[in-house]
Amino acid sequence: MLGKTAGGLFWMYRYLERAENASRLIETGQRIALTRAGNSDDEWASVLRTAGVHDGYVQKHDKIAKETAIDWMLRDADNPSSVLASVEKARSNARLVRTALTHDVWEAVNGWYMDMKEALARKVGERDLPKVLGLIRQNHGLVRGATQGTMLRNDIYDFTRIGTFIERADNTGRILDVKYYVLLPTAFSVGSNLDNVQWETILRSVSGGGGFRMVYGQDSGPREIAQFLILDRRMPRSLNFCCSKVRDNLNFLSSDYARRLPSLDLAETISGRFQTHDIDAIFDYGLHEYIQDILSALRDLGRQIEIDYRFYE
């Protein structure tokens, strides 16, 4: 496969995942703000930082406010990681690799783009926000279903999966980190009802509530939630699950191309971390520090994949 085609597939699926993830972060900010008394602008500053779009926002706006922050993340033309920009970039990459996609996948991506052009043509009001966030997830589900149901399990499919799961792992780490950017009112709040509500919000933001209760029941706390989102091998948004899928698909590429490249070694190292650490060790080390280490390793892995598979040639 040409490196340009591999890169187009990889980034197409990263951008699609990024669009849905932005909607999840917005919902996380909404829910966490409801647990706090008074002004919620600090929560939106933390969500912007977590999404990696804070610096661009403050260059354009004098102060952080909920409506402006949501608009920045959804549709602002100056935010290259907005939902609208991400879907537009995904569609551009889909056009670049059109012959590698099935008709169903192309139609799903193009349909998502058309829906977003209409839904985000103007600023989204408070009343319409849940509907728009739901539309983003629904469209991503259609693309995901078309991919799973119609794509051959070959190197094309491997690059779509690698892009998806690198982006998803990055997002899960960032959503977990919201808990540490959104400071509790005082240190005495740790372990309180407020603390637990915020942790429950983090869990709901990745649609993990039902699965979590199957595993841990009703009476579980922050440590169990963190374990579920970091270490659980069955939770499709956990760091462990996502990193193992990236490793597996890089392994398939290595077998198909009869070449073992440095990116596979990096992926195996990252995935191996989840087998050697338990949640107590992670909390002792520092959850924020651990998450930052994983996010840094994922960035290095993404760059190495681009080098190994010559995305720009």
C-alpha positions as CSV (number, residue, x, y, z in Angstrom):
1,M,0.0,0.0,0.0
2,L,1.2,3.5,-0.8
3,G,2.2,5.5,2.3
4,K,-0.1,8.3,1.3
5,T,-3.1,5.9,1.2
6,A,-2.1,4.4,4.6
7,G,-1.8,7.9,6.1
8,G,-5.2,8.9,4.6
9,L,-6.9,6.0,6.3
10,F,-5.1,6.4,9.6
11,W,-6.0,10.1,9.8
12,M,-9.5,9.7,8.5
13,Y,-10.4,7.4,11.3
14,R,-8.5,9.5,13.9
15,Y,-10.5,12.6,12.9
16,L,-13.8,10.7,13.0
17,E,-13.0,9.5,16.5
18,R,-11.8,12.9,17.5
19,A,-15.1,14.5,16.5
20,E,-17.1,12.1,18.7
21,N,-14.6,12.5,21.5
22,A,-15.0,16.3,21.4
23,S,-18.8,15.7,21.9
24,R,-18.0,13.5,24.9
25,L,-15.8,16.1,26.5
26,I,-18.5,18.7,26.1
27,E,-21.0,16.5,27.8
28,T,-18.4,15.8,30.6
29,G,-18.0,19.5,31.1
30,Q,-21.8,20.0,31.2
31,R,-22.3,17.3,33.8
32,I,-19.3,18.2,36.0
33,A,-20.5,21.9,36.0
34,L,-23.8,20.8,37.4
35,T,-22.0,19.3,40.5
36,R,-20.5,22.7,41.3
37,A,-22.0,25.7,43.0
38,G,-21.6,29.1,41.5
39,N,-19.6,30.0,38.3
40,S,-18.7,27.0,36.1
41,D,-16.2,28.9,33.9
42,D,-13.3,27.1,35.6
43,E,-14.7,23.8,34.5
44,W,-14.8,24.9,30.9
45,A,-11.2,26.1,31.1
46,S,-10.2,22.6,32.3
47,V,-12.2,20.9,29.5
48,L,-10.5,23.1,26.9
49,R,-7.1,22.2,28.3
50,T,-8.0,18.5,28.3
51,A,-9.1,18.7,24.7
52,G,-5.8,20.4,23.8
53,V,-7.5,23.5,22.5
54,H,-7.1,26.0,25.4
55,D,-4.2,28.0,24.0
56,G,-6.0,28.7,20.7
57,Y,-9.2,29.7,22.5
58,V,-7.5,32.3,24.8
59,Q,-5.7,33.8,21.8
60,K,-9.1,34.6,20.3
61,H,-11.3,35.3,23.4
62,D,-10.7,37.5,26.4
63,K,-12.4,35.3,28.9
64,I,-13.7,31.7,29.2
65,A,-17.5,31.3,29.2
66,K,-19.6,28.2,28.7
67,E,-21.4,29.2,25.5
68,T,-18.2,30.4,23.8
69,A,-16.2,27.4,24.9
70,I,-18.9,25.0,23.5
71,D,-19.0,26.9,20.2
72,W,-15.2,26.8,20.0
73,M,-15.2,23.0,20.4
74,L,-18.1,22.4,18.1
75,R,-17.8,24.7,15.1
76,D,-15.4,27.7,15.4
77,A,-13.5,28.1,12.1
78,D,-10.3,29.0,14.0
79,N,-10.2,25.8,16.0
80,P,-8.7,23.0,13.8
81,S,-9.8,20.4,16.3
82,S,-13.5,21.4,16.4
83,V,-16.1,18.8,15.6
84,L,-16.9,20.5,12.3
85,A,-13.3,20.8,11.3
86,S,-12.6,17.1,12.3
87,V,-15.5,15.8,10.2
88,E,-14.4,18.0,7.2
89,K,-10.8,16.6,7.5
90,A,-12.1,13.1,7.7
91,R,-14.2,13.5,4.6
92,S,-11.2,15.0,2.7
93,N,-9.1,12.0,3.7
94,A,-12.0,9.7,2.7
95,R,-12.0,11.3,-0.8
96,L,-8.2,10.8,-1.0
97,V,-8.6,7.1,-0.3
98,R,-12.0,6.6,-1.9
99,T,-10.9,3.5,-3.8
100,A,-9.8,1.8,-0.6
101,L,-13.2,2.3,1.0
102,T,-16.5,0.5,0.5
103,H,-19.5,2.4,-0.9
104,D,-21.2,2.0,2.5
105,V,-18.3,3.6,4.4
106,W,-18.0,6.5,2.0
107,E,-21.8,7.2,2.1
108,A,-21.7,7.1,6.0
109,V,-18.8,9.6,6.1
110,N,-20.3,11.9,3.5
111,G,-23.7,11.8,5.3
112,W,-22.1,12.7,8.6
113,Y,-20.4,15.7,6.9
114,M,-23.7,16.9,5.4
115,D,-25.4,16.6,8.7
116,M,-22.7,18.6,10.5
117,K,-22.8,21.3,7.9
118,E,-26.5,21.8,8.6
119,A,-26.5,21.3,12.3
120,L,-23.5,23.5,12.9
121,A,-24.2,26.2,10.4
122,R,-25.0,28.5,13.4
123,K,-24.2,28.6,17.1
124,V,-25.9,25.8,19.0
125,G,-28.2,26.9,21.8
126,E,-28.6,25.2,25.1
127,R,-31.9,23.6,24.2
128,D,-30.5,22.0,21.0
129,L,-27.1,20.9,22.4
130,P,-28.2,17.4,23.5
131,K,-29.7,16.7,20.1
132,V,-26.5,17.9,18.3
133,L,-24.3,15.8,20.6
134,G,-26.5,12.8,19.9
135,L,-26.3,13.4,16.2
136,I,-22.5,13.3,16.3
137,R,-22.5,10.0,18.1
138,Q,-25.2,8.5,15.9
139,N,-23.3,9.4,12.7
140,H,-20.1,8.0,14.1
141,G,-22.0,4.8,14.9
142,L,-23.1,4.6,11.3
143,V,-19.5,4.9,10.0
144,R,-18.3,2.4,12.6
145,G,-21.0,-0.1,11.6
146,A,-20.3,0.3,7.9
147,T,-16.6,-0.3,8.6
148,Q,-17.2,-3.4,10.7
149,G,-19.8,-4.8,8.3
150,T,-18.3,-4.2,4.9
151,M,-14.5,-3.8,5.0
152,L,-12.1,-6.6,4.2
153,R,-9.8,-7.6,7.1
154,N,-6.6,-6.6,5.3
155,D,-4.0,-3.9,5.6
156,I,-6.6,-1.2,4.8
157,Y,-8.7,-2.3,7.7
158,D,-5.6,-2.4,10.0
159,F,-4.8,1.2,9.4
160,T,-8.4,2.3,10.1
161,R,-8.2,0.4,13.4
162,I,-4.9,1.8,14.4
163,G,-6.0,5.4,13.8
164,T,-9.3,4.7,15.7
165,F,-7.7,3.2,18.8
166,I,-4.8,5.6,19.1
167,E,-7.2,8.5,19.1
168,R,-9.6,6.7,21.5
169,A,-6.9,5.8,24.0
170,D,-5.7,9.5,23.9
171,N,-9.3,10.6,24.6
172,T,-9.9,8.2,27.4
173,G,-6.7,9.4,29.0
174,R,-7.8,13.0,28.6
175,I,-11.2,12.4,30.0
176,L,-9.7,10.8,33.1
177,D,-7.4,13.8,33.4
178,V,-10.5,16.1,33.5
179,K,-10.8,14.8,37.1
180,Y,-7.5,16.3,37.9
181,Y,-7.9,19.6,36.0
182,V,-11.3,20.1,37.6
183,L,-10.2,20.9,41.1
184,L,-12.5,20.0,43.9
185,P,-13.5,23.0,46.1
186,T,-11.2,21.8,48.9
187,A,-8.9,18.9,49.6
188,F,-11.5,17.7,52.1
189,S,-13.9,16.9,49.2
190,V,-11.8,13.9,48.2
191,G,-13.9,10.9,48.8
192,S,-17.0,13.0,49.4
193,N,-20.3,12.7,47.6
194,L,-19.2,15.5,45.3
195,D,-16.0,13.6,44.5
196,N,-18.0,10.4,43.8
197,V,-20.5,12.3,41.6
198,Q,-17.7,13.7,39.5
199,W,-16.1,10.2,39.1
200,E,-19.5,8.9,38.0
201,T,-19.7,11.6,35.5
202,I,-16.3,10.6,34.0
203,L,-17.6,7.0,33.7
204,R,-20.8,8.1,32.0
205,S,-18.9,10.3,29.5
206,V,-17.4,7.1,28.0
207,S,-20.7,5.2,28.1
208,G,-19.3,2.9,30.6
209,G,-21.9,2.9,33.3
210,G,-23.7,-0.3,32.4
211,G,-20.6,-2.4,31.8
212,F,-19.0,-1.0,35.0
213,R,-22.0,-2.1,37.1
214,M,-21.9,-5.6,35.6
215,V,-18.3,-5.9,36.8
216,Y,-18.4,-4.0,40.1
217,G,-22.0,-3.6,41.1
218,Q,-23.6,-0.5,42.6
219,D,-21.3,0.2,45.6
220,S,-17.9,1.0,44.0
221,G,-15.8,4.1,44.1
222,P,-13.2,6.1,42.3
223,R,-10.5,3.4,42.5
224,E,-12.7,0.9,40.8
225,I,-13.8,3.4,38.1
226,A,-10.1,4.2,37.4
227,Q,-9.3,0.5,37.2
228,F,-12.1,-0.1,34.8
229,L,-11.1,2.8,32.5
230,I,-7.4,2.0,32.6
231,L,-6.8,-1.7,33.0
232,D,-10.0,-3.6,32.1
233,R,-9.3,-5.7,29.0
234,R,-13.0,-6.0,28.1
235,M,-14.0,-2.3,28.2
236,P,-13.8,-1.0,24.6
237,R,-12.7,2.5,25.7
238,S,-10.2,1.5,28.4
239,L,-6.5,2.3,27.8
240,N,-5.6,-1.3,28.1
241,F,-8.2,-2.4,25.4
242,C,-7.3,0.4,23.0
243,C,-3.5,-0.1,23.2
244,S,-3.8,-3.8,22.8
245,K,-5.8,-3.3,19.6
246,V,-3.2,-0.9,18.2
247,R,-0.5,-3.6,19.0
248,D,-2.6,-6.3,17.4
249,N,-3.2,-4.5,14.2
250,L,0.5,-3.4,13.9
251,N,1.3,-7.1,14.4
252,F,-1.0,-8.0,11.6
253,L,0.7,-5.5,9.3
254,S,4.1,-6.9,10.4
255,S,3.0,-10.3,9.4
256,D,1.4,-9.2,6.1
257,Y,4.5,-7.1,5.0
258,A,7.0,-9.6,6.5
259,R,8.8,-6.7,8.3
260,R,9.0,-5.9,12.0
261,L,9.2,-2.1,12.4
262,P,10.0,0.1,15.4
263,S,6.3,1.1,15.9
264,L,5.4,-2.5,16.8
265,D,8.1,-2.5,19.5
266,L,6.7,0.8,20.9
267,A,3.2,-0.5,20.9
268,E,4.2,-3.7,22.7
269,T,6.0,-1.7,25.3
270,I,3.0,0.5,26.0
271,S,0.6,-2.4,26.1
272,G,2.9,-4.3,28.4
273,R,2.6,-1.5,31.0
274,F,-1.0,-2.4,31.7
275,Q,0.0,-6.0,32.4
276,T,2.7,-5.1,35.0
277,H,0.9,-2.3,37.0
278,D,-2.2,-2.7,39.2
279,I,-4.4,0.2,40.2
280,D,-2.8,0.6,43.6
281,A,0.6,1.0,42.0
282,I,-0.9,3.6,39.6
283,F,-2.5,5.6,42.4
284,D,0.8,5.5,44.4
285,Y,2.7,6.8,41.4
286,G,0.0,9.4,40.8
287,L,-2.9,9.0,38.4
288,H,-2.3,12.3,36.7
289,E,1.4,11.5,36.2
290,Y,0.6,8.0,34.9
291,I,-2.0,9.3,32.4
292,Q,0.5,12.0,31.2
293,D,3.1,9.3,30.6
294,I,0.7,7.2,28.6
295,L,-0.4,10.2,26.5
296,S,3.2,11.1,25.8
297,A,4.0,7.5,24.8
298,L,0.9,7.5,22.4
299,R,2.2,10.6,20.7
300,D,5.5,9.0,20.2
301,L,3.9,5.9,18.8
302,G,1.8,8.0,16.3
303,R,4.9,9.7,15.0
304,Q,6.7,6.4,14.7
305,I,3.9,4.9,12.7
306,E,4.0,7.9,10.3
307,I,7.7,7.3,9.8
308,D,7.5,3.5,9.5
309,Y,4.8,3.5,6.9
310,R,5.9,6.6,5.1
311,F,2.6,8.5,5.2
312,Y,3.9,11.5,3.3
313,E,5.5,9.6,0.4
